[in-house]
Amino acid sequence: MLGISFFLCYDIWTETDKIIHLDRNNNYLSKENGMKVYITGHRNPDLDSVCSAYAYAALKSKLDPDNEYIAVRCGHLSESCKSILAALEINVPPYMPNVFPKVSDVMIDADSHVDIDSPLKSLAGNYSDSNPSVVPIYENDKFTGLMSVDDIAAWLMKELSENEVPTHSPTIREVMRTPGQTLQTEDLFEEAKISLKASQKRGLAVFEGKEYKGFVTRRCFLHVPKYNVILVDHNEPKQSIKGIEEANILEIVDHHRLDAIKTTLPIFIDAEPLGSTCTIVYQLYLRNNVVPDKDVAKALLTGMISDTLILKSPTTTQIDVESAKALAGIIGVDIKEFGSEMFSHTQGLASTDPETAILADFKRYTEKGVSIGIGQCEVNSLHDLEEYKAAFLKALRGIRKKNGLDWAVVMITNVISENSVLLTTNYRSVKHLPYTQLEEGVLVMPGVMSRKKQLLPVMLYTLGM
């Protein structure tokens, strides 16, 4: 399925004659009019999330070389995910905490390089050409501050108050006043706008740490830039990268229920009831007659095997099975052996921090006014459950309280025996769950492997009982 979009473009002329290109949604474009598009999974990234982002970025880059597609993750990986990706030599997408507009998105990287001891008249050419409101000034090649037209006006008025005409041609050092406050590249757009307005300055210098990077002026804040984002393996804003409400969502590729954020324009959505988002991405390769290379095929198979628990989960469809077979053929591996080897790199829960393990794959839902949180951990054996269940129950209670949830559970799934154990906080609906209770807060779930298809519907049903 192919989507075609058209956009209008207009330009803003900055003080240095540098053109910043904006489309109709204020999305920043490169000088060649190519967009940067970030592809991200959910905040608690699992293998399906990061692998589908990686593979979809590769596909989009082939189909649309005029734009730049960058796979990112908006959360930190669990130790198990890190171990699996490292063992399989799959590139981990870089961490991107948010898509809030920042100073770096509107900053001007000045071309001019003026020394502080230069005569003021040396700037005459700059002003006749581009009429800048501020000019970066250097001393011995080290940035020292911004000189503004207000500095020049103040010097001139002082001269005229003492003499009928200026008595000499000054150097920039004589004219330039004390530098104002500075900004950092990662400062948020709105906060920086307020800072500039409060400073009464024409412009503020921008640093990355202690290194000068450029400057901003009032004109930089006329339009709010938007990041271009494609969501994979999720569609709900509360599960997405921070700042998504202020971004420009271009596409959604997902296999979960829809509760998507509103968009201003129609977008491409591929939401299918398959076992893995990586399966959907592979199908998009097929629809576009593109064969994934071995690295991409390995990433796609990893995401599929992880989310379908080696094709044993009830969410697994025939399309998942056929896709996995095709990808295994490209790589040259046996699916069961690949899956067993992959899960052998998962970290035992007895040696992990309980809160970290639970939150590594934790999703929040709200139904009938009840806030629910469900985590899932995959293991190769449940024999050591006694070693960590008390610590996990304590951490679960803390997570429920800290996140303002009514009910929090974690599903510990044995991918080999195809069984799960449910650890749960105290809630009135627990007694209605159709599972055997071993002790308070611990229930056995034979044959249950899927949070989405088996556990969540049952939990939601009990809310009405």
C-alpha positions as a Markdown table, in Angstrom:
| # | Residue | x | y | z |
|---|---|---|---|---|
| 1 | Met | 0.0 | 0.0 | 0.0 |
| 2 | Leu | 1.5 | 3.3 | -1.1 |
| 3 | Gly | 0.6 | 6.7 | 0.3 |
| 4 | Ile | 1.3 | 9.9 | -1.6 |
| 5 | Ser | 1.3 | 13.3 | 0.1 |
| 6 | Phe | 1.8 | 16.8 | -1.2 |
| 7 | Phe | 3.0 | 19.8 | 0.9 |
| 8 | Leu | 3.4 | 23.5 | 0.4 |
| 9 | Cys | 6.6 | 25.2 | 1.3 |
| 10 | Tyr | 7.6 | 28.7 | 2.2 |
| 11 | Asp | 10.8 | 30.4 | 3.4 |
| 12 | Ile | 11.9 | 32.6 | 6.2 |
| 13 | Trp | 14.8 | 34.8 | 5.6 |
| 14 | Thr | 17.0 | 35.1 | 8.6 |
| 15 | Glu | 19.4 | 37.9 | 9.5 |
| 16 | Thr | 22.3 | 36.2 | 7.8 |
| 17 | Asp | 20.5 | 35.5 | 4.5 |
| 18 | Lys | 20.4 | 31.8 | 5.4 |
| 19 | Ile | 17.1 | 30.3 | 4.3 |
| 20 | Ile | 15.2 | 28.1 | 6.7 |
| 21 | His | 12.6 | 26.0 | 4.8 |
| 22 | Leu | 9.3 | 25.2 | 6.4 |
| 23 | Asp | 6.5 | 23.2 | 5.1 |
| 24 | Arg | 2.8 | 24.2 | 5.8 |
| 25 | Asn | 3.1 | 22.5 | 9.2 |
| 26 | Asn | 6.3 | 24.4 | 10.2 |
| 27 | Asn | 8.4 | 21.2 | 9.8 |
| 28 | Tyr | 12.0 | 22.0 | 9.3 |
| 29 | Leu | 13.5 | 20.9 | 6.0 |
| 30 | Ser | 17.1 | 20.7 | 4.8 |
| 31 | Lys | 18.3 | 23.1 | 2.1 |
| 32 | Glu | 17.4 | 20.4 | -0.4 |
| 33 | Asn | 13.9 | 20.3 | 1.0 |
| 34 | Gly | 14.4 | 16.8 | 2.4 |
| 35 | Met | 12.7 | 16.1 | 5.7 |
| 36 | Lys | 14.2 | 14.4 | 8.7 |
| 37 | Val | 11.7 | 11.7 | 9.9 |
| 38 | Tyr | 12.2 | 9.9 | 13.2 |
| 39 | Ile | 10.7 | 6.4 | 13.6 |
| 40 | Thr | 10.1 | 5.3 | 17.1 |
| 41 | Gly | 8.5 | 2.6 | 19.2 |
| 42 | His | 7.0 | 3.0 | 22.6 |
| 43 | Arg | 8.5 | 4.3 | 25.9 |
| 44 | Asn | 9.3 | 0.9 | 27.3 |
| 45 | Pro | 11.1 | -0.5 | 24.2 |
| 46 | Asp | 11.0 | -4.3 | 23.6 |
| 47 | Leu | 12.6 | -6.2 | 20.7 |
| 48 | Asp | 9.6 | -5.8 | 18.4 |
| 49 | Ser | 9.6 | -2.1 | 19.0 |
| 50 | Val | 13.2 | -1.4 | 18.3 |
| 51 | Cys | 13.6 | -4.0 | 15.5 |
| 52 | Ser | 10.5 | -2.7 | 13.6 |
| 53 | Ala | 11.7 | 0.9 | 13.9 |
| 54 | Tyr | 15.2 | -0.2 | 12.6 |
| 55 | Ala | 13.7 | -2.2 | 9.7 |
| 56 | Tyr | 11.1 | 0.3 | 8.7 |
| 57 | Ala | 13.7 | 3.1 | 8.6 |
| 58 | Ala | 15.7 | 0.9 | 6.2 |
| 59 | Leu | 12.6 | 0.4 | 4.0 |
| 60 | Lys | 11.5 | 4.0 | 4.0 |
| 61 | Ser | 15.1 | 5.1 | 3.1 |
| 62 | Lys | 15.0 | 2.8 | 0.0 |
| 63 | Leu | 11.5 | 4.0 | -1.1 |
| 64 | Asp | 12.1 | 7.7 | -0.4 |
| 65 | Pro | 15.8 | 8.6 | -0.7 |
| 66 | Asp | 15.0 | 12.3 | -0.8 |
| 67 | Asn | 14.1 | 12.3 | 2.9 |
| 68 | Glu | 16.1 | 11.0 | 5.9 |
| 69 | Tyr | 14.6 | 8.3 | 8.0 |
| 70 | Ile | 16.1 | 7.7 | 11.4 |
| 71 | Ala | 15.2 | 4.9 | 13.8 |
| 72 | Val | 15.3 | 5.9 | 17.4 |
| 73 | Arg | 14.1 | 4.6 | 20.8 |
| 74 | Cys | 12.4 | 6.8 | 23.4 |
| 75 | Gly | 13.2 | 4.6 | 26.4 |
| 76 | His | 15.9 | 2.5 | 27.8 |
| 77 | Leu | 16.3 | -1.2 | 26.9 |
| 78 | Ser | 16.1 | -4.0 | 29.5 |
| 79 | Glu | 19.3 | -5.9 | 30.2 |
| 80 | Ser | 17.8 | -8.9 | 28.4 |
| 81 | Cys | 17.1 | -6.9 | 25.3 |
| 82 | Lys | 20.6 | -5.5 | 25.3 |
| 83 | Ser | 22.0 | -9.0 | 25.7 |
| 84 | Ile | 20.0 | -10.4 | 22.8 |
| 85 | Leu | 20.7 | -7.5 | 20.4 |
| 86 | Ala | 24.4 | -7.7 | 21.3 |
| 87 | Ala | 24.6 | -11.4 | 20.8 |
| 88 | Leu | 22.8 | -11.1 | 17.4 |
| 89 | Glu | 24.9 | -8.1 | 16.4 |
| 90 | Ile | 21.8 | -5.9 | 15.7 |
| 91 | Asn | 22.3 | -2.2 | 15.8 |
| 92 | Val | 20.5 | -0.5 | 18.7 |
| 93 | Pro | 18.7 | 2.7 | 17.6 |
| 94 | Pro | 20.0 | 5.8 | 19.4 |
| 95 | Tyr | 18.1 | 7.1 | 22.4 |
| 96 | Met | 15.9 | 10.2 | 21.8 |
| 97 | Pro | 14.1 | 11.4 | 25.0 |
| 98 | Asn | 11.5 | 13.7 | 23.4 |
| 99 | Val | 10.4 | 15.6 | 20.4 |
| 100 | Phe | 9.7 | 18.9 | 22.0 |
| 101 | Pro | 10.9 | 21.8 | 19.8 |
| 102 | Lys | 14.4 | 22.9 | 21.0 |
| 103 | Val | 16.8 | 25.8 | 20.5 |
| 104 | Ser | 18.9 | 23.7 | 18.2 |
| 105 | Asp | 16.0 | 23.5 | 15.8 |
| 106 | Val | 15.9 | 27.2 | 15.2 |
| 107 | Met | 19.5 | 28.3 | 16.0 |
| 108 | Ile | 21.4 | 30.2 | 13.4 |
| 109 | Asp | 24.9 | 29.0 | 12.7 |
| 110 | Ala | 26.6 | 32.3 | 11.7 |
| 111 | Asp | 28.9 | 32.4 | 8.7 |
| 112 | Ser | 30.6 | 35.6 | 9.7 |
| 113 | His | 33.7 | 35.7 | 12.0 |
| 114 | Val | 34.4 | 39.2 | 13.3 |
| 115 | Asp | 37.3 | 40.0 | 15.7 |
| 116 | Ile | 36.6 | 42.2 | 18.6 |
| 117 | Asp | 39.4 | 44.6 | 17.8 |
| 118 | Ser | 38.2 | 45.1 | 14.2 |
| 119 | Pro | 36.9 | 48.6 | 13.4 |
| 120 | Leu | 33.2 | 49.0 | 13.6 |
| 121 | Lys | 33.0 | 50.1 | 10.0 |
| 122 | Ser | 34.2 | 46.7 | 8.9 |
| 123 | Leu | 30.7 | 45.5 | 9.6 |
| 124 | Ala | 29.2 | 48.0 | 7.1 |
| 125 | Gly | 29.1 | 45.4 | 4.4 |
| 126 | Asn | 27.2 | 42.9 | 6.6 |
| 127 | Tyr | 24.5 | 45.5 | 7.3 |
| 128 | Ser | 24.1 | 46.6 | 3.8 |
| 129 | Asp | 23.7 | 43.0 | 2.7 |
| 130 | Ser | 21.6 | 41.3 | 5.3 |
| 131 | Asn | 20.8 | 43.8 | 8.1 |
| 132 | Pro | 21.6 | 41.4 | 11.0 |
| 133 | Ser | 20.3 | 42.3 | 14.5 |
| 134 | Val | 23.3 | 40.7 | 16.1 |
| 135 | Val | 26.7 | 39.7 | 15.0 |
| 136 | Pro | 28.9 | 37.0 | 16.8 |
| 137 | Ile | 32.2 | 38.5 | 17.9 |
| 138 | Tyr | 35.5 | 36.7 | 18.5 |
| 139 | Glu | 38.7 | 37.4 | 20.3 |
| 140 | Asn | 41.7 | 35.4 | 19.1 |
| 141 | Asp | 39.3 | 32.9 | 17.5 |
| 142 | Lys | 37.4 | 32.4 | 20.7 |
| 143 | Phe | 33.7 | 33.5 | 20.8 |
| 144 | Thr | 33.3 | 36.4 | 23.2 |
| 145 | Gly | 29.7 | 37.5 | 22.7 |
| 146 | Leu | 27.1 | 39.0 | 20.5 |
| 147 | Met | 27.1 | 42.6 | 19.4 |
| 148 | Ser | 23.7 | 44.0 | 18.6 |
| 149 | Val | 22.4 | 47.1 | 16.7 |
| 150 | Asp | 21.4 | 48.3 | 20.1 |
| 151 | Asp | 25.0 | 48.4 | 21.2 |
| 152 | Ile | 25.8 | 50.5 | 18.1 |
| 153 | Ala | 22.9 | 52.8 | 18.7 |
| 154 | Ala | 23.9 | 53.3 | 22.4 |
| 155 | Trp | 27.5 | 54.1 | 21.5 |
| 156 | Leu | 26.3 | 56.6 | 18.8 |
| 157 | Met | 23.8 | 58.3 | 21.1 |
| 158 | Lys | 26.5 | 58.7 | 23.8 |
| 159 | Glu | 28.8 | 60.3 | 21.3 |
| 160 | Leu | 26.2 | 62.6 | 20.1 |
| 161 | Ser | 25.3 | 63.7 | 23.6 |
| 162 | Glu | 28.9 | 64.8 | 24.1 |
| 163 | Asn | 29.7 | 66.0 | 20.6 |
| 164 | Glu | 27.8 | 67.3 | 17.6 |
| 165 | Val | 29.3 | 64.5 | 15.5 |
| 166 | Pro | 31.2 | 61.3 | 16.4 |
| 167 | Thr | 34.9 | 62.2 | 17.0 |
| 168 | His | 36.4 | 58.9 | 15.9 |
| 169 | Ser | 35.7 | 55.5 | 14.3 |
| 170 | Pro | 35.5 | 53.0 | 17.2 |
| 171 | Thr | 36.6 | 49.4 | 17.4 |
| 172 | Ile | 34.0 | 46.8 | 18.1 |
| 173 | Arg | 35.5 | 46.4 | 21.6 |
| 174 | Glu | 34.6 | 50.0 | 22.4 |
| 175 | Val | 31.0 | 49.6 | 21.2 |
| 176 | Met | 30.1 | 46.1 | 22.4 |
| 177 | Arg | 28.3 | 46.0 | 25.8 |
| 178 | Thr | 28.4 | 43.2 | 28.4 |
| 179 | Pro | 27.2 | 39.9 | 27.0 |
| 180 | Gly | 23.8 | 38.7 | 28.1 |
| 181 | Gln | 22.7 | 35.3 | 29.3 |
| 182 | Thr | 23.2 | 32.3 | 27.1 |
| 183 | Leu | 21.1 | 29.3 | 26.1 |
| 184 | Gln | 21.9 | 25.6 | 25.5 |
| 185 | Thr | 21.1 | 23.7 | 22.3 |
| 186 | Glu | 18.8 | 21.4 | 24.2 |
| 187 | Asp | 16.8 | 24.1 | 25.9 |
| 188 | Leu | 13.1 | 23.9 | 25.0 |
| 189 | Phe | 11.8 | 26.3 | 22.4 |
| 190 | Glu | 9.1 | 27.9 | 24.5 |
| 191 | Glu | 11.3 | 28.4 | 27.5 |
| 192 | Ala | 14.1 | 29.9 | 25.4 |
| 193 | Lys | 11.5 | 32.3 | 23.8 |
| 194 | Ile | 10.5 | 33.5 | 27.2 |
| 195 | Ser | 14.1 | 33.9 | 28.2 |
| 196 | Leu | 14.9 | 36.0 | 25.2 |
| 197 | Lys | 11.9 | 38.2 | 25.7 |
| 198 | Ala | 12.8 | 38.7 | 29.4 |
| 199 | Ser | 16.4 | 39.6 | 28.6 |
| 200 | Gln | 15.5 | 42.6 | 26.5 |
| 201 | Lys | 18.3 | 41.5 | 24.1 |
| 202 | Arg | 18.1 | 41.2 | 20.3 |
| 203 | Gly | 19.7 | 37.8 | 20.5 |
| 204 | Leu | 21.2 | 35.2 | 22.8 |
| 205 | Ala | 24.3 | 33.0 | 22.2 |
| 206 | Val | 23.7 | 29.2 | 22.1 |
| 207 | Phe | 26.2 | 26.7 | 23.6 |
| 208 | Glu | 26.5 | 23.0 | 23.7 |
| 209 | Gly | 28.0 | 22.6 | 27.1 |
| 210 | Lys | 30.8 | 25.1 | 27.0 |
| 211 | Glu | 31.2 | 25.1 | 23.2 |
| 212 | Tyr | 29.6 | 28.0 | 21.2 |
| 213 | Lys | 27.3 | 26.7 | 18.5 |
| 214 | Gly | 25.3 | 29.7 | 17.2 |
| 215 | Phe | 22.7 | 32.2 | 18.3 |
| 216 | Val | 19.0 | 32.9 | 18.2 |
| 217 | Thr | 17.1 | 36.2 | 17.6 |
| 218 | Arg | 13.5 | 37.1 | 18.0 |
| 219 | Arg | 12.8 | 36.1 | 14.4 |
| 220 | Cys | 13.8 | 32.5 | 15.2 |
| 221 | Phe | 10.7 | 32.2 | 17.4 |
| 222 | Leu | 8.1 | 33.4 | 14.9 |
| 223 | His | 7.2 | 29.8 | 14.0 |
| 224 | Val | 7.2 | 26.7 | 16.2 |
| 225 | Pro | 9.1 | 23.9 | 14.4 |
| 226 | Lys | 7.7 | 20.4 | 14.5 |
| 227 | Tyr | 9.5 | 17.1 | 14.5 |
| 228 | Asn | 8.3 | 14.6 | 11.9 |
| 229 | Val | 7.6 | 11.2 | 13.5 |
| 230 | Ile | 6.4 | 7.7 | 12.5 |
| 231 | Leu | 5.0 | 5.6 | 15.3 |
| 232 | Val | 5.6 | 1.8 | 15.2 |
| 233 | Asp | 4.4 | -0.9 | 17.7 |
| 234 | His | 2.1 | 1.6 | 19.4 |
| 235 | Asn | -0.4 | 4.4 | 18.7 |
| 236 | Glu | -1.5 | 5.7 | 22.1 |
| 237 | Pro | 0.1 | 9.1 | 23.0 |
| 238 | Lys | 0.6 | 8.1 | 26.6 |
| 239 | Gln | 2.8 | 5.2 | 25.4 |
| 240 | Ser | 4.7 | 7.4 | 22.9 |
| 241 | Ile | 7.8 | 9.6 | 22.9 |
| 242 | Lys | 7.4 | 12.7 | 25.1 |
| 243 | Gly | 6.2 | 15.7 | 23.2 |
| 244 | Ile | 4.4 | 13.7 | 20.5 |
| 245 | Glu | 1.3 | 16.0 | 20.9 |
| 246 | Glu | 3.5 | 18.8 | 19.4 |
| 247 | Ala | 5.0 | 16.7 | 16.6 |
| 248 | Asn | 3.8 | 16.0 | 13.1 |
| 249 | Ile | 2.8 | 12.3 | 13.0 |
| 250 | Leu | 3.3 | 11.0 | 9.4 |
| 251 | Glu | 2.4 | 7.3 | 9.8 |
| 252 | Ile | 1.4 | 4.6 | 12.3 |
| 253 | Val | 2.4 | 1.0 | 11.9 |
| 254 | Asp | 1.0 | -1.1 | 14.7 |
| 255 | His | -0.7 | -4.4 | 15.9 |
| 256 | His | -2.4 | -3.1 | 19.0 |
| 257 | Arg | -5.9 | -1.7 | 19.6 |
| 258 | Leu | -6.3 | 1.9 | 18.3 |
| 259 | Asp | -6.5 | 4.8 | 20.6 |
| 260 | Ala | -4.4 | 7.1 | 18.5 |
| 261 | Ile | -3.7 | 10.8 | 18.9 |
| 262 | Lys | -5.6 | 13.2 | 16.6 |
| 263 | Thr | -3.8 | 14.5 | 13.5 |
| 264 | Thr | -4.5 | 17.6 | 11.5 |
| 265 | Leu | -4.1 | 15.8 | 8.2 |
| 266 | Pro | -4.9 | 12.3 | 6.9 |
| 267 | Ile | -2.0 | 9.9 | 7.5 |
| 268 | Phe | -1.0 | 6.4 | 6.5 |
| 269 | Ile | -2.0 | 3.8 | 9.1 |
| 270 | Asp | -1.3 | 0.1 | 8.9 |
| 271 | Ala | -2.9 | -1.5 | 11.9 |
| 272 | Glu | -3.2 | -5.3 | 11.6 |
| 273 | Pro | -4.1 | -8.0 | 14.1 |
| 274 | Leu | -0.8 | -9.8 | 13.7 |
| 275 | Gly | 1.5 | -11.2 | 16.3 |
| 276 | Ser | 4.3 | -8.7 | 15.7 |
| 277 | Thr | 4.8 | -5.2 | 14.3 |
| 278 | Cys | 7.9 | -6.7 | 12.6 |
| 279 | Thr | 5.5 | -8.9 | 10.6 |
| 280 | Ile | 3.6 | -5.9 | 9.3 |
| 281 | Val | 6.9 | -4.2 | 8.4 |
| 282 | Tyr | 8.0 | -7.3 | 6.5 |
| 283 | Gln | 4.6 | -7.3 | 4.6 |
| 284 | Leu | 5.3 | -3.7 | 3.7 |
| 285 | Tyr | 8.6 | -4.9 | 2.2 |
| 286 | Leu | 6.7 | -7.4 | 0.1 |
| 287 | Arg | 4.1 | -5.0 | -1.0 |
| 288 | Asn | 6.8 | -2.6 | -2.2 |
| 289 | Asn | 8.8 | -5.4 | -3.9 |
| 290 | Val | 11.8 | -4.9 | -1.7 |
| 291 | Val | 13.8 | -7.8 | -0.4 |
| 292 | Pro | 15.4 | -7.1 | 3.1 |
| 293 | Asp | 19.1 | -7.7 | 3.4 |
| 294 | Lys | 20.4 | -10.2 | 5.9 |
| 295 | Asp | 20.8 | -7.6 | 8.7 |
| 296 | Val | 17.3 | -6.3 | 8.3 |
| 297 | Ala | 15.9 | -9.8 | 8.0 |
| 298 | Lys | 17.6 | -10.8 | 11.2 |
| 299 | Ala | 16.2 | -7.8 | 13.0 |
| 300 | Leu | 12.7 | -8.5 | 11.7 |
| 301 | Leu | 12.9 | -12.2 | 12.7 |
| 302 | Thr | 14.1 | -11.2 | 16.2 |
| 303 | Gly | 11.1 | -8.9 | 16.7 |
| 304 | Met | 8.7 | -11.6 | 15.4 |
| 305 | Ile | 10.2 | -14.4 | 17.5 |
| 306 | Ser | 10.2 | -12.2 | 20.6 |
| 307 | Asp | 6.6 | -10.9 | 20.4 |
| 308 | Thr | 5.1 | -14.3 | 19.3 |
| 309 | Leu | 7.3 | -16.2 | 21.8 |
| 310 | Ile | 8.8 | -18.4 | 19.1 |
| 311 | Leu | 5.4 | -18.5 | 17.3 |
| 312 | Lys | 3.7 | -20.1 | 20.3 |
| 313 | Ser | 1.7 | -17.1 | 21.5 |
| 314 | Pro | -2.1 | -17.1 | 20.7 |
| 315 | Thr | -1.5 | -13.8 | 18.9 |
| 316 | Thr | 0.5 | -15.7 | 16.2 |
| 317 | Thr | -1.2 | -15.9 | 12.8 |
| 318 | Gln | -0.4 | -17.8 | 9.7 |
| 319 | Ile | 1.0 | -14.6 | 8.2 |
| 320 | Asp | 3.5 | -14.5 | 11.1 |
| 321 | Val | 4.5 | -18.1 | 10.6 |
| 322 | Glu | 5.0 | -17.6 | 6.8 |
| 323 | Ser | 6.9 | -14.4 | 7.3 |
| 324 | Ala | 9.2 | -16.0 | 9.9 |
| 325 | Lys | 9.9 | -18.9 | 7.5 |
| 326 | Ala | 10.7 | -16.5 | 4.7 |
| 327 | Leu | 13.1 | -14.4 | 6.9 |
| 328 | Ala | 14.7 | -17.5 | 8.3 |
| 329 | Gly | 15.4 | -18.5 | 4.7 |
| 330 | Ile | 17.1 | -15.2 | 3.9 |
| 331 | Ile | 19.3 | -15.5 | 7.0 |
| 332 | Gly | 19.9 | -19.3 | 6.7 |
| 333 | Val | 18.7 | -20.3 | 10.2 |
| 334 | Asp | 16.2 | -22.8 | 11.8 |
| 335 | Ile | 13.4 | -20.8 | 13.5 |
| 336 | Lys | 13.3 | -23.0 | 16.7 |
| 337 | Glu | 17.0 | -23.0 | 17.1 |
| 338 | Phe | 17.2 | -19.2 | 16.4 |
| 339 | Gly | 14.5 | -18.6 | 19.0 |
| 340 | Ser | 16.0 | -20.9 | 21.7 |
| 341 | Glu | 19.4 | -19.3 | 21.2 |
| 342 | Met | 17.8 | -15.8 | 21.4 |
| 343 | Phe | 16.0 | -16.5 | 24.6 |
| 344 | Ser | 19.0 | -18.1 | 26.2 |
| 345 | His | 20.4 | -14.6 | 26.5 |
| 346 | Thr | 17.6 | -13.4 | 28.7 |
| 347 | Gln | 18.6 | -12.4 | 32.2 |
| 348 | Gly | 17.3 | -14.4 | 35.1 |
| 349 | Leu | 14.8 | -12.4 | 37.2 |
| 350 | Ala | 16.4 | -13.4 | 40.5 |
| 351 | Ser | 19.5 | -11.3 | 39.6 |
| 352 | Thr | 17.7 | -8.2 | 38.3 |
| 353 | Asp | 16.3 | -5.1 | 40.0 |
| 354 | Pro | 12.5 | -5.9 | 40.3 |
| 355 | Glu | 11.2 | -2.5 | 39.4 |
| 356 | Thr | 13.5 | -2.2 | 36.4 |
| 357 | Ala | 12.4 | -5.7 | 35.2 |
| 358 | Ile | 8.7 | -5.0 | 35.6 |
| 359 | Leu | 8.9 | -1.5 | 33.9 |
| 360 | Ala | 11.0 | -2.8 | 31.0 |
| 361 | Asp | 7.8 | -4.0 | 29.2 |
| 362 | Phe | 5.0 | -2.3 | 31.1 |
| 363 | Lys | 1.8 | -0.9 | 29.5 |
| 364 | Arg | -0.9 | 1.2 | 31.0 |
| 365 | Tyr | -4.6 | 1.1 | 30.2 |
| 366 | Thr | -7.7 | 2.9 | 31.4 |
| 367 | Glu | -11.1 | 1.3 | 31.2 |
| 368 | Lys | -14.4 | 2.2 | 33.0 |
| 369 | Gly | -12.5 | 4.8 | 35.0 |
| 370 | Val | -10.0 | 2.2 | 36.3 |
| 371 | Ser | -6.2 | 2.6 | 35.6 |
| 372 | Ile | -4.4 | -0.7 | 35.0 |
| 373 | Gly | -0.7 | -1.4 | 34.5 |
| 374 | Ile | 0.4 | -4.8 | 33.0 |
| 375 | Gly | 4.1 | -5.8 | 32.8 |
| 376 | Gln | 5.5 | -8.9 | 31.2 |
| 377 | Cys | 8.8 | -10.7 | 31.6 |
| 378 | Glu | 9.9 | -13.7 | 29.5 |
| 379 | Val | 12.0 | -16.4 | 31.2 |
| 380 | Asn | 13.2 | -19.9 | 30.3 |
| 381 | Ser | 12.1 | -21.4 | 33.6 |
| 382 | Leu | 9.9 | -20.7 | 36.5 |
| 383 | His | 11.8 | -22.9 | 38.9 |
| 384 | Asp | 13.4 | -20.0 | 40.7 |
| 385 | Leu | 10.2 | -18.0 | 41.2 |
| 386 | Glu | 10.4 | -18.4 | 45.0 |
| 387 | Glu | 13.7 | -16.5 | 44.9 |
| 388 | Tyr | 12.2 | -13.3 | 43.6 |
| 389 | Lys | 8.4 | -13.3 | 43.9 |
| 390 | Ala | 8.4 | -11.4 | 47.3 |
| 391 | Ala | 10.7 | -8.7 | 45.9 |
| 392 | Phe | 8.6 | -8.4 | 42.7 |
| 393 | Leu | 5.3 | -8.1 | 44.6 |
| 394 | Lys | 6.8 | -5.4 | 46.8 |
| 395 | Ala | 8.1 | -3.5 | 43.7 |
| 396 | Leu | 4.7 | -4.0 | 42.0 |
| 397 | Arg | 3.0 | -2.3 | 44.9 |
| 398 | Gly | 5.4 | 0.6 | 44.7 |
| 399 | Ile | 4.9 | 1.0 | 40.9 |
| 400 | Arg | 1.1 | 1.0 | 41.4 |
| 401 | Lys | 1.4 | 3.8 | 44.0 |
| 402 | Lys | 4.0 | 5.8 | 42.2 |
| 403 | Asn | 2.1 | 5.8 | 38.9 |
| 404 | Gly | -1.4 | 6.4 | 40.4 |
| 405 | Leu | -2.7 | 3.1 | 39.2 |
| 406 | Asp | -5.7 | 1.2 | 40.6 |
| 407 | Trp | -4.4 | -2.2 | 39.7 |
| 408 | Ala | -0.9 | -3.4 | 38.7 |
| 409 | Val | 0.2 | -6.9 | 37.6 |
| 410 | Val | 3.2 | -8.5 | 36.0 |
| 411 | Met | 3.0 | -11.6 | 33.9 |
| 412 | Ile | 6.0 | -13.9 | 34.1 |
| 413 | Thr | 6.0 | -16.1 | 31.0 |
| 414 | Asn | 7.9 | -19.3 | 30.5 |
| 415 | Val | 8.5 | -19.3 | 26.7 |
| 416 | Ile | 9.6 | -22.9 | 26.7 |
| 417 | Ser | 6.7 | -24.6 | 28.7 |
| 418 | Glu | 4.1 | -22.0 | 27.4 |
| 419 | Asn | 2.8 | -21.1 | 30.9 |
| 420 | Ser | 2.7 | -18.0 | 33.0 |
| 421 | Val | 2.5 | -16.9 | 36.6 |
| 422 | Leu | 0.7 | -13.7 | 37.4 |
| 423 | Leu | 1.9 | -11.4 | 40.3 |
| 424 | Thr | -0.7 | -8.9 | 41.2 |
| 425 | Thr | -1.4 | -6.1 | 43.7 |
| 426 | Asn | -4.6 | -6.2 | 45.8 |
| 427 | Tyr | -7.7 | -5.2 | 43.9 |
| 428 | Arg | -11.3 | -6.2 | 44.1 |
| 429 | Ser | -11.3 | -7.8 | 40.6 |
| 430 | Val | -8.5 | -10.3 | 41.4 |
| 431 | Lys | -11.0 | -12.8 | 42.9 |
| 432 | His | -12.8 | -12.9 | 39.5 |
| 433 | Leu | -9.8 | -13.9 | 37.5 |
| 434 | Pro | -10.1 | -17.4 | 36.1 |
| 435 | Tyr | -6.7 | -18.5 | 37.3 |
| 436 | Thr | -5.6 | -20.7 | 40.2 |
| 437 | Gln | -4.4 | -18.8 | 43.2 |
| 438 | Leu | -1.2 | -20.2 | 44.8 |
| 439 | Glu | -1.1 | -17.6 | 47.5 |
| 440 | Glu | -2.0 | -14.0 | 47.9 |
| 441 | Gly | -0.9 | -12.0 | 44.9 |
| 442 | Val | 0.3 | -15.1 | 43.0 |
| 443 | Leu | -1.8 | -16.9 | 40.4 |
| 444 | Val | -1.0 | -19.7 | 37.9 |
| 445 | Met | -2.0 | -19.3 | 34.3 |
| 446 | Pro | -1.6 | -22.5 | 32.3 |
| 447 | Gly | -1.3 | -21.9 | 28.6 |
| 448 | Val | -1.5 | -18.1 | 28.9 |
| 449 | Met | 1.3 | -16.4 | 27.0 |
| 450 | Ser | -0.2 | -13.2 | 25.6 |
| 451 | Arg | -0.8 | -10.1 | 27.5 |
| 452 | Lys | -2.8 | -8.5 | 24.7 |
| 453 | Lys | -5.0 | -11.4 | 23.6 |
| 454 | Gln | -5.4 | -13.5 | 26.7 |
| 455 | Leu | -4.7 | -11.4 | 29.9 |
| 456 | Leu | -5.9 | -7.9 | 29.1 |
| 457 | Pro | -9.4 | -8.9 | 27.8 |
| 458 | Val | -10.0 | -11.0 | 31.0 |
| 459 | Met | -8.8 | -8.2 | 33.3 |
| 460 | Leu | -11.1 | -5.7 | 31.5 |
| 461 | Tyr | -14.0 | -8.1 | 31.7 |
| 462 | Thr | -13.6 | -8.5 | 35.5 |
| 463 | Leu | -13.9 | -4.8 | 36.0 |
| 464 | Gly | -17.6 | -5.1 | 35.3 |
| 465 | Met | -18.2 | -7.9 | 37.7 |
